Each structure stands twice: as structure tokens, then as C-alpha cells.
């Protein structure tokens, strides 16, 4: 199981996929929603909306 690079929290698959989508497919830095939202200076709710958007668009990272 992957852990958040910043806070060491266990990650769920959508958090791993979102890290890859937002930070680059080859990233080794995986962040939980809270840490990713702080890193990107955005709200957690916006990231949750982006996850749904990427799923609807058929992004293969979110399968």
C-alpha cells in the first residue's frame, strides 16, 4: 500500500491516480487529498470534483 509522501497516511486508489494526474504520470510523490490540496493551493472539494470529472472523461488512471 502506498502512503502519502507528506503525512504518511495510507492512500486510496483515487488519491494515487490523482497524484499521477496532477503531478505527472511518472511521479514518485504520492499525496493524500489534504496534502495535495495544500500543495496545489486549492480546496479538497475541487480535487474531489476533478476526480469525478476525470472518471467521466474515461481517464484510465481512475479505473
PQR file with spaces between the fields and no chain letter, atoms N, CA, C, O and H, PARSE charges and radii, in Angstrom:
ATOM       1  N    UNK     1       0.842   -1.189    0.000 -0.4000 1.5000
ATOM       2  CA   UNK     1       0.000    0.000    0.000 -0.0000 2.0000
ATOM       3  C    UNK     1       0.886    1.251    0.000  0.5500 1.7000
ATOM       4  O    UNK     1       1.856    1.346    0.752 -0.5500 1.4000
ATOM       5  N    UNK     2       0.532    2.189   -0.849 -0.4000 1.5000
ATOM       6  CA   UNK     2       1.285    3.446   -0.925 -0.0000 2.0000
ATOM       7  C    UNK     2       0.836    4.371    0.198  0.5500 1.7000
ATOM       8  O    UNK     2      -0.316    4.342    0.629 -0.5500 1.4000
ATOM       9  H    UNK     2      -0.256    2.112   -1.460  0.4000 1.0000
ATOM      10  N    UNK     3       1.772    5.188    0.659 -0.4000 1.5000
ATOM      11  CA   UNK     3       1.488    6.156    1.715 -0.0000 2.0000
ATOM      12  C    UNK     3       1.775    7.565    1.205  0.5500 1.7000
ATOM      13  O    UNK     3       2.581    7.761    0.296 -0.5500 1.4000
ATOM      14  H    UNK     3       2.708    5.212    0.309  0.4000 1.0000
ATOM      15  N    UNK     4       1.107    8.529    1.804 -0.4000 1.5000
ATOM      16  CA   UNK     4       1.325    9.934    1.469 -0.0000 2.0000
ATOM      17  C    UNK     4       2.775   10.298    1.774  0.5500 1.7000
ATOM      18  O    UNK     4       3.278   10.039    2.867 -0.5500 1.4000
ATOM      19  H    UNK     4       0.452    8.369    2.543  0.4000 1.0000
ATOM      20  N    UNK     5       3.427   10.897    0.799 -0.4000 1.5000
ATOM      21  CA   UNK     5       4.818   11.314    0.951 -0.0000 2.0000
ATOM      22  C    UNK     5       4.966   12.344    2.066  0.5500 1.7000
ATOM      23  O    UNK     5       6.013   12.425    2.708 -0.5500 1.4000
ATOM      24  H    UNK     5       3.018   11.108   -0.089  0.4000 1.0000
ATOM      25  N    UNK     6       3.919   13.126    2.292 -0.4000 1.5000
ATOM      26  CA   UNK     6       3.989   14.228    3.249 -0.0000 2.0000
ATOM      27  C    UNK     6       3.595   13.809    4.676  0.5500 1.7000
ATOM      28  O    UNK     6       4.325   14.094    5.625 -0.5500 1.4000
ATOM      29  H    UNK     6       3.069   13.060    1.770  0.4000 1.0000
ATOM      30  N    UNK     7       2.440   13.132    4.831 -0.4000 1.5000
ATOM      31  CA   UNK     7       1.931   12.838    6.181 -0.0000 2.0000
ATOM      32  C    UNK     7       1.913   11.349    6.520  0.5500 1.7000
ATOM      33  O    UNK     7       1.549   10.980    7.636 -0.5500 1.4000
ATOM      34  H    UNK     7       1.847   12.900    4.060  0.4000 1.0000
ATOM      35  N    UNK     8       2.300   10.484    5.575 -0.4000 1.5000
ATOM      36  CA   UNK     8       2.407    9.038    5.785 -0.0000 2.0000
ATOM      37  C    UNK     8       1.062    8.318    5.919  0.5500 1.7000
ATOM      38  O    UNK     8       1.022    7.167    6.355 -0.5500 1.4000
ATOM      39  H    UNK     8       2.596   10.783    4.668  0.4000 1.0000
ATOM      40  N    UNK     9      -0.035    8.978    5.553 -0.4000 1.5000
ATOM      41  CA   UNK     9      -1.358    8.353    5.592 -0.0000 2.0000
ATOM      42  C    UNK     9      -1.459    7.305    4.474  0.5500 1.7000
ATOM      43  O    UNK     9      -0.911    7.498    3.389 -0.5500 1.4000
ATOM      44  H    UNK     9      -0.004    9.913    5.199  0.4000 1.0000
ATOM      45  N    UNK    10      -2.159    6.198    4.743 -0.4000 1.5000
ATOM      46  CA   UNK    10      -2.426    5.213    3.699 -0.0000 2.0000
ATOM      47  C    UNK    10      -3.320    5.837    2.639  0.5500 1.7000
ATOM      48  O    UNK    10      -4.295    6.515    2.961 -0.5500 1.4000
ATOM      49  H    UNK    10      -2.604    6.040    5.624  0.4000 1.0000
ATOM      50  N    UNK    11      -2.987    5.608    1.376 -0.4000 1.5000
ATOM      51  CA   UNK    11      -3.728    6.222    0.274 -0.0000 2.0000
ATOM      52  C    UNK    11      -4.718    5.248   -0.353  0.5500 1.7000
ATOM      53  O    UNK    11      -4.474    4.042   -0.407 -0.5500 1.4000
ATOM      54  H    UNK    11      -2.194    5.057    1.113  0.4000 1.0000
ATOM      55  N    UNK    12      -5.831    5.786   -0.822 -0.4000 1.5000
ATOM      56  CA   UNK    12      -6.785    5.004   -1.609 -0.0000 2.0000
ATOM      57  C    UNK    12      -6.436    5.198   -3.083  0.5500 1.7000
ATOM      58  O    UNK    12      -5.695    6.114   -3.439 -0.5500 1.4000
ATOM      59  H    UNK    12      -6.029    6.766   -0.778  0.4000 1.0000
ATOM      60  N    UNK    13      -6.973    4.332   -3.928 -0.4000 1.5000
ATOM      61  CA   UNK    13      -6.569    4.336   -5.343 -0.0000 2.0000
ATOM      62  C    UNK    13      -6.848    5.669   -6.040  0.5500 1.7000
ATOM      63  O    UNK    13      -6.063    6.079   -6.895 -0.5500 1.4000
ATOM      64  H    UNK    13      -7.575    3.588   -3.639  0.4000 1.0000
ATOM      65  N    UNK    14      -7.940    6.356   -5.702 -0.4000 1.5000
ATOM      66  CA   UNK    14      -8.222    7.641   -6.336 -0.0000 2.0000
ATOM      67  C    UNK    14      -7.180    8.702   -5.980  0.5500 1.7000
ATOM      68  O    UNK    14      -6.865    9.564   -6.800 -0.5500 1.4000
ATOM      69  H    UNK    14      -8.578    6.023   -5.007  0.4000 1.0000
ATOM      70  N    UNK    15      -6.648    8.641   -4.760 -0.4000 1.5000
ATOM      71  CA   UNK    15      -5.601    9.598   -4.363 -0.0000 2.0000
ATOM      72  C    UNK    15      -4.312    9.333   -5.138  0.5500 1.7000
ATOM      73  O    UNK    15      -3.623   10.269   -5.545 -0.5500 1.4000
ATOM      74  H    UNK    15      -6.904    7.941   -4.093  0.4000 1.0000
ATOM      75  N    UNK    16      -3.989    8.059   -5.340 -0.4000 1.5000
ATOM      76  CA   UNK    16      -2.795    7.700   -6.113 -0.0000 2.0000
ATOM      77  C    UNK    16      -2.969    8.160   -7.562  0.5500 1.7000
ATOM      78  O    UNK    16      -2.062    8.753   -8.146 -0.5500 1.4000
ATOM      79  H    UNK    16      -4.548    7.298   -5.010  0.4000 1.0000
ATOM      80  N    UNK    17      -4.144    7.880   -8.135 -0.4000 1.5000
ATOM      81  CA   UNK    17      -4.417    8.270   -9.518 -0.0000 2.0000
ATOM      82  C    UNK    17      -4.382    9.792   -9.672  0.5500 1.7000
ATOM      83  O    UNK    17      -3.833   10.307  -10.646 -0.5500 1.4000
ATOM      84  H    UNK    17      -4.881    7.398   -7.661  0.4000 1.0000
ATOM      85  N    UNK    18      -4.966   10.508   -8.711 -0.4000 1.5000
ATOM      86  CA   UNK    18      -4.986   11.971   -8.798 -0.0000 2.0000
ATOM      87  C    UNK    18      -3.569   12.543   -8.675  0.5500 1.7000
ATOM      88  O    UNK    18      -3.230   13.508   -9.360 -0.5500 1.4000
ATOM      89  H    UNK    18      -5.412   10.090   -7.920  0.4000 1.0000
ATOM      90  N    UNK    19      -2.750   11.957   -7.815 -0.4000 1.5000
ATOM      91  CA   UNK    19      -1.360   12.398   -7.718 -0.0000 2.0000
ATOM      92  C    UNK    19      -0.661   12.243   -9.056  0.5500 1.7000
ATOM      93  O    UNK    19       0.055   13.142   -9.497 -0.5500 1.4000
ATOM      94  H    UNK    19      -3.025   11.173   -7.259  0.4000 1.0000
ATOM      95  N    UNK    20      -0.870   11.091   -9.708 -0.4000 1.5000
ATOM      96  CA   UNK    20      -0.252   10.865  -11.016 -0.0000 2.0000
ATOM      97  C    UNK    20      -0.781   11.857  -12.048  0.5500 1.7000
ATOM      98  O    UNK    20      -0.017   12.383  -12.857 -0.5500 1.4000
ATOM      99  H    UNK    20      -1.451   10.361   -9.350  0.4000 1.0000
ATOM     100  N    UNK    21      -2.083   12.111  -12.019 -0.4000 1.5000
ATOM     101  CA   UNK    21      -2.701   13.013  -12.994 -0.0000 2.0000
ATOM     102  C    UNK    21      -2.212   14.454  -12.805  0.5500 1.7000
ATOM     103  O    UNK    21      -1.925   15.148  -13.780 -0.5500 1.4000
ATOM     104  H    UNK    21      -2.704   11.684  -11.362  0.4000 1.0000
ATOM     105  N    UNK    22      -2.120   14.897  -11.556 -0.4000 1.5000
ATOM     106  CA   UNK    22      -1.791   16.299  -11.285 -0.0000 2.0000
ATOM     107  C    UNK    22      -0.280   16.558  -11.229  0.5500 1.7000
ATOM     108  O    UNK    22       0.169   17.663  -11.532 -0.5500 1.4000
ATOM     109  H    UNK    22      -2.353   14.333  -10.764  0.4000 1.0000
ATOM     110  N    UNK    23       0.503   15.549  -10.843 -0.4000 1.5000
ATOM     111  CA   UNK    23       1.941   15.754  -10.657 -0.0000 2.0000
ATOM     112  C    UNK    23       2.774   15.109  -11.756  0.5500 1.7000
ATOM     113  O    UNK    23       3.987   15.310  -11.814 -0.5500 1.4000
ATOM     114  H    UNK    23       0.138   14.651  -10.597  0.4000 1.0000
ATOM     115  N    UNK    24       2.136   14.339  -12.621 -0.4000 1.5000
ATOM     116  CA   UNK    24       2.854   13.676  -13.704 -0.0000 2.0000
ATOM     117  C    UNK    24       2.803   12.165  -13.541  0.5500 1.7000
ATOM     118  O    UNK    24       2.937   11.639  -12.437 -0.5500 1.4000
ATOM     119  H    UNK    24       1.151   14.176  -12.574  0.4000 1.0000
ATOM     120  N    UNK    25       2.610   11.487  -14.649 -0.4000 1.5000
ATOM     121  CA   UNK    25       2.413   10.041  -14.636 -0.0000 2.0000
ATOM     122  C    UNK    25       3.579    9.291  -13.981  0.5500 1.7000
ATOM     123  O    UNK    25       3.373    8.233  -13.386 -0.5500 1.4000
ATOM     124  H    UNK    25       2.501   11.915  -15.546  0.4000 1.0000
ATOM     125  N    UNK    26       4.775    9.819  -14.083 -0.4000 1.5000
ATOM     126  CA   UNK    26       5.957    9.128  -13.551 -0.0000 2.0000
ATOM     127  C    UNK    26       6.370    9.620  -12.165  0.5500 1.7000
ATOM     128  O    UNK    26       7.474    9.329  -11.706 -0.5500 1.4000
ATOM     129  H    UNK    26       4.941   10.679  -14.566  0.4000 1.0000
ATOM     130  N    UNK    27       5.490   10.360  -11.500 -0.4000 1.5000
ATOM     131  CA   UNK    27       5.832   10.902  -10.189 -0.0000 2.0000
ATOM     132  C    UNK    27       6.090    9.785   -9.176  0.5500 1.7000
ATOM     133  O    UNK    27       5.487    8.714   -9.248 -0.5500 1.4000
ATOM     134  H    UNK    27       4.592   10.596  -11.872  0.4000 1.0000
ATOM     135  N    UNK    28       6.967   10.044   -8.260 -0.4000 1.5000
ATOM     136  CA   UNK    28       7.205    9.140   -7.132 -0.0000 2.0000
ATOM     137  C    UNK    28       6.641    9.761   -5.855  0.5500 1.7000
ATOM     138  O    UNK    28       6.748    9.184   -4.773 -0.5500 1.4000
ATOM     139  H    UNK    28       7.457   10.914   -8.201  0.4000 1.0000
ATOM     140  N    UNK    29       6.040   10.942   -5.993 -0.4000 1.5000
ATOM     141  CA   UNK    29       5.471   11.665   -4.856 -0.0000 2.0000
ATOM     142  C    UNK    29       3.954   11.477   -4.887  0.5500 1.7000
ATOM     143  O    UNK    29       3.268   12.018   -5.754 -0.5500 1.4000
ATOM     144  H    UNK    29       5.953   11.410   -6.872  0.4000 1.0000
ATOM     145  N    UNK    30       3.444   10.708   -3.935 -0.4000 1.5000
ATOM     146  CA   UNK    30       2.005   10.481   -3.839 -0.0000 2.0000
ATOM     147  C    UNK    30       1.491   11.201   -2.608  0.5500 1.7000
ATOM     148  O    UNK    30       2.050   11.069   -1.519 -0.5500 1.4000
ATOM     149  H    UNK    30       4.001   10.269   -3.230  0.4000 1.0000
ATOM     150  N    UNK    31       0.411   11.973   -2.789 -0.4000 1.5000
ATOM     151  CA   UNK    31      -0.128   12.773   -1.698 -0.0000 2.0000
ATOM     152  C    UNK    31      -1.607   12.448   -1.463  0.5500 1.7000
ATOM     153  O    UNK    31      -2.354   12.181   -2.404 -0.5500 1.4000
ATOM     154  H    UNK    31      -0.044   12.080   -3.673  0.4000 1.0000
ATOM     155  N    UNK    32      -2.012   12.475   -0.189 -0.4000 1.5000
ATOM     156  CA   UNK    32      -3.431   12.323    0.135 -0.0000 2.0000
ATOM     157  C    UNK    32      -4.157   13.594   -0.322  0.5500 1.7000
ATOM     158  O    UNK    32      -3.521   14.587   -0.675 -0.5500 1.4000
ATOM     159  H    UNK    32      -1.405   12.692    0.575  0.4000 1.0000
ATOM     160  N    UNK    33      -5.477   13.552   -0.310 -0.4000 1.5000
ATOM     161  CA   UNK    33      -6.245   14.712   -0.784 -0.0000 2.0000
ATOM     162  C    UNK    33      -5.914   15.981   -0.002  0.5500 1.7000
ATOM     163  O    UNK    33      -5.801   17.062   -0.581 -0.5500 1.4000
ATOM     164  H    UNK    33      -5.994   12.746   -0.023  0.4000 1.0000
ATOM     165  N    UNK    34      -5.761   15.847    1.315 -0.4000 1.5000
ATOM     166  CA   UNK    34      -5.484   17.022    2.140 -0.0000 2.0000
ATOM     167  C    UNK    34      -4.128   17.642    1.775  0.5500 1.7000
ATOM     168  O    UNK    34      -4.015   18.855    1.598 -0.5500 1.4000
ATOM     169  H    UNK    34      -5.853   14.969    1.786  0.4000 1.0000
ATOM     170  N    UNK    35      -3.118   16.799    1.667 -0.4000 1.5000
ATOM     171  CA   UNK    35      -1.767   17.310    1.348 -0.0000 2.0000
ATOM     172  C    UNK    35      -1.686   17.800   -0.096  0.5500 1.7000
ATOM     173  O    UNK    35      -1.023   18.799   -0.375 -0.5500 1.4000
ATOM     174  H    UNK    35      -3.210   15.813    1.811  0.4000 1.0000
ATOM     175  N    UNK    36      -2.360   17.101   -1.020 -0.4000 1.5000
ATOM     176  CA   UNK    36      -2.350   17.535   -2.416 -0.0000 2.0000
ATOM     177  C    UNK    36      -3.059   18.873   -2.572  0.5500 1.7000
ATOM     178  O    UNK    36      -2.610   19.729   -3.334 -0.5500 1.4000
ATOM     179  H    UNK    36      -2.899   16.290   -0.793  0.4000 1.0000
ATOM     180  N    UNK    37      -4.160   19.058   -1.858 -0.4000 1.5000
ATOM     181  CA   UNK    37      -4.867   20.338   -1.956 -0.0000 2.0000
ATOM     182  C    UNK    37      -4.000   21.465   -1.399  0.5500 1.7000
ATOM     183  O    UNK    37      -4.011   22.568   -1.946 -0.5500 1.4000
ATOM     184  H    UNK    37      -4.525   18.362   -1.239  0.4000 1.0000
ATOM     185  N    UNK    38      -3.258   21.217   -0.336 -0.4000 1.5000
ATOM     186  CA   UNK    38      -2.351   22.239    0.206 -0.0000 2.0000
ATOM     187  C    UNK    38      -1.212   22.501   -0.779  0.5500 1.7000
ATOM     188  O    UNK    38      -0.845   23.654   -1.010 -0.5500 1.4000
ATOM     189  H    UNK    38      -3.249   20.321    0.108  0.4000 1.0000
ATOM     190  N    UNK    39      -0.653   21.441   -1.361 -0.4000 1.5000
ATOM     191  CA   UNK    39       0.452   21.566   -2.311 -0.0000 2.0000
ATOM     192  C    UNK    39       0.038   22.378   -3.538  0.5500 1.7000
ATOM     193  O    UNK    39       0.807   23.196   -4.042 -0.5500 1.4000
ATOM     194  H    UNK    39      -0.951   20.505   -1.174  0.4000 1.0000
ATOM     195  N    UNK    40      -1.196   22.139   -4.014 -0.4000 1.5000
ATOM     196  CA   UNK    40      -1.695   22.830   -5.203 -0.0000 2.0000
ATOM     197  C    UNK    40      -2.412   24.135   -4.862  0.5500 1.7000
ATOM     198  O    UNK    40      -2.869   24.853   -5.752 -0.5500 1.4000
ATOM     199  H    UNK    40      -1.822   21.475   -3.605  0.4000 1.0000
ATOM     200  N    UNK    41      -2.506   24.433   -3.568 -0.4000 1.5000
ATOM     201  CA   UNK    41      -3.174   25.648   -3.097 -0.0000 2.0000
ATOM     202  C    UNK    41      -4.614   25.734   -3.606  0.5500 1.7000
ATOM     203  O    UNK    41      -5.036   26.741   -4.174 -0.5500 1.4000
ATOM     204  H    UNK    41      -2.134   23.850   -2.846  0.4000 1.0000
ATOM     205  N    UNK    42      -5.354   24.645   -3.383 -0.4000 1.5000
ATOM     206  CA   UNK    42      -6.752   24.590   -3.802 -0.0000 2.0000
ATOM     207  C    UNK    42      -7.564   23.872   -2.731  0.5500 1.7000
ATOM     208  O    UNK    42      -7.003   23.339   -1.774 -0.5500 1.4000
ATOM     209  H    UNK    42      -5.011   23.827   -2.921  0.4000 1.0000
ATOM     210  N    UNK    43      -8.869   23.860   -2.891 -0.4000 1.5000
ATOM     211  CA   UNK    43      -9.744   23.203   -1.923 -0.0000 2.0000
ATOM     212  C    UNK    43      -9.864   21.710   -2.213  0.5500 1.7000
ATOM     213  O    UNK    43      -9.837   21.283   -3.367 -0.5500 1.4000
ATOM     214  H    UNK    43      -9.325   24.293   -3.668  0.4000 1.0000
ATOM     215  N    UNK    44      -9.998   20.930   -1.148 -0.4000 1.5000
ATOM     216  CA   UNK    44     -10.176   19.483   -1.264 -0.0000 2.0000
ATOM     217  C    UNK    44     -11.408   19.162   -2.118  0.5500 1.7000
ATOM     218  O    UNK    44     -11.397   18.208   -2.897 -0.5500 1.4000
ATOM     219  H    UNK    44     -10.020   21.277   -0.211  0.4000 1.0000
ATOM     220  N    UNK    45     -12.467   19.961   -1.968 -0.4000 1.5000
ATOM     221  CA   UNK    45     -13.707   19.729   -2.716 -0.0000 2.0000
ATOM     222  C    UNK    45     -13.479   19.845   -4.225  0.5500 1.7000
ATOM     223  O    UNK    45     -14.077   19.105   -5.006 -0.5500 1.4000
ATOM     224  H    UNK    45     -12.476   20.735   -1.336  0.4000 1.0000
ATOM     225  N    UNK    46     -12.619   20.769   -4.625 -0.4000 1.5000
ATOM     226  CA   UNK    46     -12.312   20.933   -6.049 -0.0000 2.0000
ATOM     227  C    UNK    46     -11.603   19.686   -6.568  0.5500 1.7000
ATOM     228  O    UNK    46     -11.873   19.233   -7.681 -0.5500 1.4000
ATOM     229  H    UNK    46     -12.133   21.370   -3.990  0.4000 1.0000
ATOM     230  N    UNK    47     -10.699   19.131   -5.765 -0.4000 1.5000
ATOM     231  CA   UNK    47      -9.998   17.911   -6.175 -0.0000 2.0000
ATOM     232  C    UNK    47     -10.974   16.734   -6.282  0.5500 1.7000
ATOM     233  O    UNK    47     -10.846   15.903   -7.181 -0.5500 1.4000
ATOM     234  H    UNK    47     -10.479   19.499   -4.861  0.4000 1.0000
ATOM     235  N    UNK    48     -11.938   16.661   -5.375 -0.4000 1.5000
ATOM     236  CA   UNK    48     -12.952   15.603   -5.458 -0.0000 2.0000
ATOM     237  C    UNK    48     -13.771   15.747   -6.741  0.5500 1.7000
ATOM     238  O    UNK    48     -14.108   14.750   -7.379 -0.5500 1.4000
ATOM     239  H    UNK    48     -12.042   17.336   -4.644  0.4000 1.0000
ATOM     240  N    UNK    49     -14.089   16.980   -7.115 -0.4000 1.5000
ATOM     241  CA   UNK    49     -14.804   17.231   -8.375 -0.0000 2.0000
ATOM     242  C    UNK    49     -13.939   16.828   -9.570  0.5500 1.7000
ATOM     243  O    UNK    49     -14.446   16.273  -10.544 -0.5500 1.4000
ATOM     244  H    UNK    49     -13.815   17.790   -6.596  0.4000 1.0000
ATOM     245  N    UNK    50     -12.638   17.107   -9.496 -0.4000 1.5000
ATOM     246  CA   UNK    50     -11.735   16.734  -10.596 -0.0000 2.0000
ATOM     247  C    UNK    50     -11.667   15.212  -10.751  0.5500 1.7000
ATOM     248  O    UNK    50     -11.614   14.705  -11.871 -0.5500 1.4000
ATOM     249  H    UNK    50     -12.226   17.558   -8.704  0.4000 1.0000
ATOM     250  N    UNK    51     -11.667   14.492   -9.639 -0.4000 1.5000
ATOM     251  CA   UNK    51     -11.665   13.024   -9.708 -0.0000 2.0000
ATOM     252  C    UNK    51     -12.886   12.542  -10.483  0.5500 1.7000
ATOM     253  O    UNK    51     -12.768   11.697  -11.370 -0.5500 1.4000
ATOM     254  H    UNK    51     -11.711   14.904   -8.729  0.4000 1.0000
ATOM     255  N    UNK    52     -14.053   13.076  -10.152 -0.4000 1.5000
ATOM     256  CA   UNK    52     -15.284   12.673  -10.845 -0.0000 2.0000
ATOM     257  C    UNK    52     -15.219   13.057  -12.323  0.5500 1.7000
ATOM     258  O    UNK    52     -15.643   12.289  -13.188 -0.5500 1.4000
ATOM     259  H    UNK    52     -14.149   13.763   -9.432  0.4000 1.0000
ATOM     260  N    UNK    53     -14.689   14.243  -12.607 -0.4000 1.5000
ATOM     261  CA   UNK    53     -14.553   14.701  -13.993 -0.0000 2.0000
ATOM     262  C    UNK    53     -13.646   13.766  -14.787  0.5500 1.7000
ATOM     263  O    UNK    53     -13.981   13.375  -15.905 -0.5500 1.4000
ATOM     264  H    UNK    53     -14.346   14.867  -11.905  0.4000 1.0000
ATOM     265  N    UNK    54     -12.505   13.409  -14.215 -0.4000 1.5000
ATOM     266  CA   UNK    54     -11.570   12.519  -14.908 -0.0000 2.0000
ATOM     267  C    UNK    54     -12.186   11.145  -15.131  0.5500 1.7000
ATOM     268  O    UNK    54     -11.962   10.525  -16.171 -0.5500 1.4000
ATOM     269  H    UNK    54     -12.233   13.727  -13.307  0.4000 1.0000
ATOM     270  N    UNK    55     -12.966   10.662  -14.157 -0.4000 1.5000
ATOM     271  CA   UNK    55     -13.646    9.369  -14.309 -0.0000 2.0000
ATOM     272  C    UNK    55     -14.652    9.433  -15.459  0.5500 1.7000
ATOM     273  O    UNK    55     -14.724    8.522  -16.285 -0.5500 1.4000
ATOM     274  H    UNK    55     -13.148   11.165  -13.313  0.4000 1.0000
ATOM     275  N    UNK    56     -15.433   10.525  -15.502 -0.4000 1.5000
ATOM     276  CA   UNK    56     -16.435   10.699  -16.565 -0.0000 2.0000
ATOM     277  C    UNK    56     -15.779   10.806  -17.932  0.5500 1.7000
ATOM     278  O    UNK    56     -16.343   10.354  -18.928 -0.5500 1.4000
ATOM     279  H    UNK    56     -15.375   11.265  -14.831  0.4000 1.0000
ATOM     280  N    UNK    57     -14.588   11.401  -17.989 -0.4000 1.5000
ATOM     281  CA   UNK    57     -13.865   11.542  -19.253 -0.0000 2.0000
ATOM     282  C    UNK    57     -13.226   10.232  -19.678  0.5500 1.7000
ATOM     283  O    UNK    57     -12.723   10.118  -20.796 -0.5500 1.4000
ATOM     284  H    UNK    57     -14.129   11.768  -17.180  0.4000 1.0000
ATOM     285  N    UNK    58     -13.243    9.230  -18.783 -0.4000 1.5000
ATOM     286  CA   UNK    58     -12.692    7.928  -19.124 -0.0000 2.0000
ATOM     287  C    UNK    58     -11.193    7.803  -18.900  0.5500 1.7000
ATOM     288  O    UNK    58     -10.550    6.936  -19.492 -0.5500 1.4000
ATOM     289  H    UNK    58     -13.652    9.322  -17.875  0.4000 1.0000
ATOM     290  N    UNK    59     -10.627    8.659  -18.051 -0.4000 1.5000
ATOM     291  CA   UNK    59      -9.183    8.587  -17.763 -0.0000 2.0000
ATOM     292  C    UNK    59      -8.857    7.210  -17.181  0.5500 1.7000
ATOM     293  O    UNK    59      -9.455    6.779  -16.195 -0.5500 1.4000
ATOM     294  H    UNK    59     -11.150    9.362  -17.570  0.4000 1.0000
ATOM     295  N    UNK    60      -7.909    6.540  -17.804 -0.4000 1.5000
ATOM     296  CA   UNK    60      -7.582    5.176  -17.412 -0.0000 2.0000
ATOM     297  C    UNK    60      -6.890    5.071  -16.052  0.5500 1.7000
ATOM     298  O    UNK    60      -6.809    3.977  -15.493 -0.5500 1.4000
ATOM     299  H    UNK    60      -7.423    6.890  -18.605  0.4000 1.0000
ATOM     300  N    UNK    61      -6.393    6.179  -15.510 -0.4000 1.5000
ATOM     301  CA   UNK    61      -5.793    6.149  -14.182 -0.0000 2.0000
ATOM     302  C    UNK    61      -6.840    5.897  -13.100  0.5500 1.7000
ATOM     303  O    UNK    61      -6.512    5.420  -12.013 -0.5500 1.4000
ATOM     304  H    UNK    61      -6.459    7.068  -15.965  0.4000 1.0000
ATOM     305  N    UNK    62      -8.098    6.217  -13.398 -0.4000 1.5000
ATOM     306  CA   UNK    62      -9.169    6.134  -12.406 -0.0000 2.0000
ATOM     307  C    UNK    62     -10.085    4.929  -12.616  0.5500 1.7000
ATOM     308  O    UNK    62     -11.262    4.977  -12.260 -0.5500 1.4000
ATOM     309  H    UNK    62      -8.364    6.604  -14.281  0.4000 1.0000
ATOM     310  N    UNK    63      -9.558    3.861  -13.187 -0.4000 1.5000
ATOM     311  CA   UNK    63     -10.390    2.672  -13.427 -0.0000 2.0000
ATOM     312  C    UNK    63     -10.296    1.723  -12.270  0.5500 1.7000
ATOM     313  O    UNK    63     -10.926    0.666  -12.287 -0.5500 1.4000
ATOM     314  H    UNK    63      -8.602    3.823  -13.476  0.4000 1.0000
